[in-house]
């Protein structure tokens, strides 16, 4: 889980993860949070060997934090990398179903848009934009998933080793679509399980309208290259 000013969420979220997946190691990738999230993570790690902490010098973005976690998983020979947001918008109660799907898939997505999924108290405009972007991604990238923009995912680490992560150019919101595309280029089998995306429990949302616009242009650029056969992986 990537963190930036998530001190109030961190401890209860890790406890909830271990409630459903007791054997899981939890990696906290903290971007030098001013609220002391990184310090709390160190304290939790000192008391529980299942918790690991990766400190970064500043707010470098969710995309690079996820890439750092992927590299950590590969370097330490894990079988799976499960990503989830650090604000409880990805409820840990869905973890067993996501992991069960990994028996036959290389990536499992906690999906808001497959049958049974949804979002809690989302504004209509935000929901409409999200659904439109996902329709666009399915058309341009030819990926058989309904939710390509959600970060609630489990990756098979062996498959990440075959993925051209060095070609990922996105660092903001388009990162989720691009990294899934890069994994899909390897022939990875993608699957989805329904989730209800919830509002964060504590703290402030980090949604940035400028980054949202930039990410849409990135998706159009990458999707156009794929659609016209210019990106072969």
N, C-alpha and C positions, 0 to 999 in steps of 0.2 A: 504494500500500500504506500503510495506516494503521499507525503504530508507537507502542508504549509499552513501553519496556524490551525492545527487540529487538536490542540491539547485536551479540550473537553471531551472529544470523541474517542481519543486514542485508546485509553485503558478499557473502557467498556466494550469497544469494538473488538479488540484483541480477545477479551474474555468471551465474547459471543462467538467469535471464530472457533475458539478452542472448545466451546460447548458443543458445536456440531462436528468439528474435525479435531479431536484431541491431539492427534499425532502431528498436526501441521506445524512446520516452522513458519514463522511470520517475519518477513523482511520489511522494515520500515525505511523508506527512502526519504529523508528529510532535507528540505532545501533551506537550512539555517533559519527555521521559523522564529520570528521575533517573540512569539508568545511562549517559547520554551518547550515546544513539542519534542524537539530533538533531545533535550535534557531528560524529559520524562521517559522517552523511549529508551535512553541509556539506563535509567533506573529500573525500568521494567525488564530490560535484557539482563541486567545484573542479577535479578531475582528469578529469572526463568530462562533456561538454556534453549527453549524453543523460539525465543525472540532474538532477532538480529537487527542491527541498525547500520545503515549506510548514510553518512553525512555528506552533504554537498555544500559548496561555499555560498550559494545564494539561490534565488528563485530562477531556476533554469528551465522550468516548464514540465508539464506532465509527460510529454512525448519522450524527452531525454531521460526522465526518471524511469519510465517504463523500459526503455532500452537498457538502462543501467541494471534494472532488475532482471531483465532477460540475460544479460551477460553474467550476472551473479549466478543465476540458475544454471547456466551452462558451465561456468567455471567450477561450480561445486557439485556437479553431476546429479542434479535433481531430475526426477522423472517428469514432474509437472510444474508449471508455473501458473498459479491462480492469481489473477489481478482483481482488485476491488477498490472502489473509492473509499476514502478514509472518513466519510461523513455520515455513514449509515444509509446512504441512498441505495446501496447494494446490500440488502439484508442477508446476513450470513445463513439464515435458515434455508436458503436455496443451495448452499454449497454441496450437500450430499447428492442432490439430483444432478448438478453440473458435473461432479466428479464421476458419478455413475455413467454418464454419457461418454466419458473418455475411454470406456472399454472398446468402443467401436469408432471413435472419432479422434482427430488430431487437434481440433479446437472445438470447445463447447462454449456457447454464448448464452448468458443470461439475458433473454430477449423480452423486450417490452412489446414487441409487435407480432410475435407468433401467437397462435390461438391460446388464450388463457392469460396472456401477459397484459400489462398496462402501466400507467403512470398515475401517481397519486397527486391530485391537486395541482396539476400543471396548467399554466395559462394556455388558452386555445392557440394563441399565436405561436408560442414556443413548440407546442405539440405539432401544429401544422408544418412549421419549418422542418422539424425533425423528420416527420414522415415524408415530406417532399425530398429532402436530402437522401433518405434511404431508398426511395424509388429511383432517384437519379443514379445512385451508386449501383443498384442492381442492374440498371440498364447499361451503364458505361463499363462496369467492371465484370459483369457476368458472374456474379457470386450468388449462389443459391441460399441466401439468408435474408430474413426480414429486418434484422437489426444489425447493421454494420457499423453503427456509430457508438454503441454502448461499450463501456470499458470492463464490464463484468464478464470476464472470460478466463477460461483455462486453456493453456497451450501445452502441447506435448513438447518437451524440451529437445528431444531428438530431432523433431521437425524444425525447431528454431535453428538448429545447427546448419540445416540445409537452406535456410532462408537468407536472401540477400538483404540483411538488415542494414548493411552499409549503403544501400541505395535509398533508404528512407529519407525523404527531404522534409517531411512535415514535422513540426514541433508543437503545433497547437491542436485545435479541435479536429483537424483533418487527419491527425496521426492515427486514430483508431481505424478509420477506413483504409488508410494506406498500408498500415502494418498487416491488417487482415488480408489485403490484396497480395502483399508480398508473400505471406504464408500460403495463400491459396495458389500462387504461381508454382509452388513446389509439388502440387498435387494433393495437398492436405485435404482430408475429409472434414467438412464443417458441420456442426450440429447446433441446435438451439433447444433451450428449455424455457418455459414461460416464467417471468418474474413480474412483480409489481415494484416499479421504481418509486422509491419514497423520497420525501423531502428531507434535507439534512436535519439532524437533531439540534446541533449547536453550531455557532459561528455563521459567517457570511459567505454567500455564494461568490465564486470567483469568475462568473460568466463575464466575458469581455466582448462587446459588440464588434469592435474593430477586428479582433482575432476571428470572430465568427465569419465576417465577410472575407477575410484573407483565406480562411480555410475553405470556403466555398469555391474561390478561384483556384485553389490548389487541387481540389477534387476535380474540377472541370479540366484542368491541365492534365492531370494524371489519367483521368478517365478517358479523355479524348485521345491521348497517346495509346492507351490500351485498346480502345474501340477501333482505331485505325491500324492496329497491329504494329505500333512503333515501340512498344515496350514488351520485350520477350523474356524479361526476368534475368 
